[in-house]
Amino acid sequence: MENIMDLRKKTKLDELHLIESLSKELVFDKKEMQRILNIFKEYAEDSCFLSEFEFSEVLHNLLGFTDSFFIQRIFLAADTEKDNKIGLEEFIRILHIMLYGRIDDKIKLCFTCYDLDGDLEVVRENVTSLILEAVSDPPTRDCTADALQDLVEMIFLKLDKDKDGVISYEEFKKACHEDNIWIEAFGQCLPDHQHRSGFLVLLESNQEEE
């Protein structure tokens, strides 16, 4: 049976191998990923994974996210293994999209967050729910039903090009390329410029590496 020291060595080797592998694929260099690893360990405490709460703490404390609904949507998008926790590779990849991702990567992330039913399309009910979440915290029905319906209809008039009553990923992507205001039109899924810059400074700062 492996003792604790052997397990720690194995974990460390796995981490180094992952960093080496991802450094060939992503914009992050090895030092930046080592610092991301340190952040991961700080928030994960004694675990090899981040819980939804721990992940939300990272987004809130380091990237300025405040809306719990959209933080949860980002967590679900980041959890590609669908095991209700975030592993190191998932953590690195979601941060890479947020900080260095290509426009299509960011569009895909936002659409995934807006696709509340997980069926690769956004329906009117989804847009209504997203708008209510985005405009007030906690969400209220203060805005009149008519005004909300008019806004939803305006959005579908612009985005639903084939008039089938749903916004597909391709329709959303096309609209975002035409006007990037649509990328986060239904709620914040990416860090703002100030917090993005601050996080990059954190990654570039001189930190003690483990």
C-alpha positions in Angstrom: 0.0 0.0 0.0 1.3 3.4 -0.9 2.1 5.6 2.0 1.2 9.3 2.3 4.6 10.4 1.1 4.4 8.2 -2.0 0.9 9.5 -2.8 2.1 13.1 -2.5 5.0 12.4 -4.9 2.6 10.8 -7.4 0.3 13.8 -7.1 3.2 16.2 -7.6 4.4 14.3 -10.7 0.8 14.3 -12.1 0.6 18.1 -11.6 4.0 18.7 -13.3 3.0 16.4 -16.2 -0.3 18.3 -16.6 1.5 21.7 -16.6 4.0 20.5 -19.1 1.3 19.2 -21.4 -1.0 22.2 -21.2 1.9 24.6 -21.7 2.2 23.3 -25.2 -1.5 24.0 -25.9 -2.4 27.1 -24.0 -1.1 30.7 -23.8 -0.3 30.3 -20.1 3.4 29.6 -19.6 4.6 27.1 -17.0 5.2 29.8 -14.3 1.7 31.1 -14.8 0.2 27.7 -14.5 2.3 27.0 -11.4 0.8 30.1 -9.8 -2.7 29.0 -10.9 -1.9 25.6 -9.2 -0.9 27.5 -6.0 -4.3 29.4 -6.2 -6.1 26.1 -6.8 -4.4 24.5 -3.7 -5.1 27.5 -1.6 -8.9 27.4 -2.2 -9.2 23.6 -2.5 -7.5 23.2 0.9 -6.8 19.5 1.4 -8.7 18.3 -1.6 -7.7 17.7 -5.2 -10.8 19.4 -6.4 -12.7 22.7 -6.0 -16.3 22.5 -4.7 -18.9 24.8 -6.2 -18.5 27.1 -3.1 -14.6 27.1 -3.4 -14.8 27.8 -7.1 -17.3 30.7 -6.5 -14.8 32.1 -3.9 -12.1 32.3 -6.6 -14.4 34.0 -9.1 -15.6 36.5 -6.4 -12.3 37.2 -4.7 -10.0 37.3 -7.6 -12.1 38.0 -10.7 -14.8 40.3 -9.3 -17.9 38.2 -10.0 -20.8 39.0 -7.7 -23.9 37.4 -9.2 -24.4 34.0 -7.6 -26.7 32.8 -10.4 -24.1 33.4 -13.1 -21.2 32.1 -10.9 -23.2 28.8 -10.7 -23.7 28.8 -14.5 -19.9 29.3 -15.0 -19.2 26.4 -12.5 -21.5 24.1 -14.5 -19.8 25.1 -17.8 -16.3 24.6 -16.3 -17.3 21.2 -14.9 -16.8 19.3 -18.1 -16.6 16.0 -16.3 -20.0 16.6 -14.9 -19.0 15.3 -11.4 -20.0 18.4 -9.5 -16.4 19.5 -8.8 -13.6 21.3 -10.6 -10.3 19.5 -11.1 -7.0 21.3 -11.8 -7.2 20.9 -15.6 -10.8 22.1 -15.7 -9.7 25.1 -13.5 -6.8 26.0 -15.8 -8.9 25.7 -18.9 -11.8 27.9 -17.7 -9.3 30.6 -16.6 -7.6 30.4 -20.0 -10.9 31.0 -21.8 -11.7 33.9 -19.5 -8.2 35.5 -19.7 -6.8 34.5 -23.1 -9.6 32.8 -25.0 -10.3 33.4 -28.6 -13.5 35.2 -29.4 -15.3 32.0 -30.4 -14.2 30.3 -27.1 -15.7 33.2 -25.1 -18.9 33.1 -27.2 -19.2 29.4 -26.6 -18.7 29.8 -22.8 -21.3 32.5 -22.6 -23.8 30.6 -24.7 -23.3 27.5 -22.5 -24.1 29.7 -19.5 -27.2 31.0 -21.2 -28.4 27.6 -22.4 -30.3 26.8 -19.2 -31.8 23.6 -20.5 -28.6 22.2 -21.9 -30.1 21.5 -25.3 -27.9 23.8 -27.4 -30.5 26.5 -27.9 -32.0 29.4 -26.0 -35.8 29.8 -25.9 -37.9 32.8 -24.8 -38.4 31.5 -21.3 -34.6 31.2 -20.9 -34.1 34.8 -22.1 -36.8 36.0 -19.7 -35.2 34.2 -16.8 -31.7 35.5 -17.6 -32.9 39.1 -17.9 -34.6 38.9 -14.6 -31.5 37.5 -13.0 -29.3 40.1 -14.5 -31.3 43.2 -13.8 -31.8 42.7 -10.1 -30.4 40.8 -7.1 -32.4 39.1 -5.9 -34.5 38.9 -9.1 -37.9 40.6 -8.9 -40.8 41.1 -11.2 -40.7 44.9 -10.8 -40.4 45.5 -14.5 -43.8 45.3 -16.2 -44.7 42.2 -18.0 -45.3 44.2 -21.2 -41.9 45.8 -21.1 -40.2 42.5 -20.5 -42.0 40.8 -23.3 -41.2 43.7 -25.7 -37.5 43.3 -24.8 -37.5 39.6 -25.3 -39.3 40.0 -28.7 -36.7 42.6 -29.7 -33.9 40.2 -28.9 -35.5 37.4 -30.8 -36.2 39.7 -33.8 -32.5 40.4 -33.9 -31.0 37.0 -33.1 -33.5 34.4 -34.3 -32.8 34.6 -38.0 -34.7 31.6 -39.1 -37.7 32.5 -37.0 -38.1 29.0 -35.5 -38.6 30.4 -32.0 -35.2 29.5 -30.6 -31.7 31.1 -30.6 -29.2 28.5 -31.8 -25.5 28.6 -31.0 -24.7 29.5 -34.6 -27.2 32.4 -34.6 -25.8 33.6 -31.3 -22.2 33.3 -32.6 -23.1 35.2 -35.8 -24.7 38.0 -33.8 -21.7 38.3 -31.5 -19.3 38.6 -34.4 -21.4 41.3 -35.9 -21.6 43.2 -32.6 -19.8 42.0 -29.5 -22.3 43.6 -27.2 -24.3 40.3 -27.5 -21.5 38.2 -25.9 -22.6 39.1 -22.4 -26.0 40.6 -23.2 -27.8 38.2 -20.9 -25.4 38.4 -17.9 -21.8 38.5 -16.9 -19.8 35.3 -17.7 -16.4 36.9 -18.2 -14.3 39.1 -15.9 -14.3 42.8 -16.6 -11.2 44.5 -17.9 -10.0 45.7 -14.5 -10.3 42.3 -12.8 -8.8 40.5 -15.8 -5.8 42.8 -15.8 -5.4 42.4 -12.0 -5.5 38.7 -12.2 -2.8 38.7 -15.0 -0.6 40.9 -12.8 -1.1 38.4 -10.0 0.1 35.6 -12.3 3.1 37.6 -13.4 4.1 38.6 -9.8 7.0 37.0 -8.0 5.5 34.3 -5.9 7.2 31.5 -4.0 6.6 28.3 -6.0 6.0 25.1 -4.2 
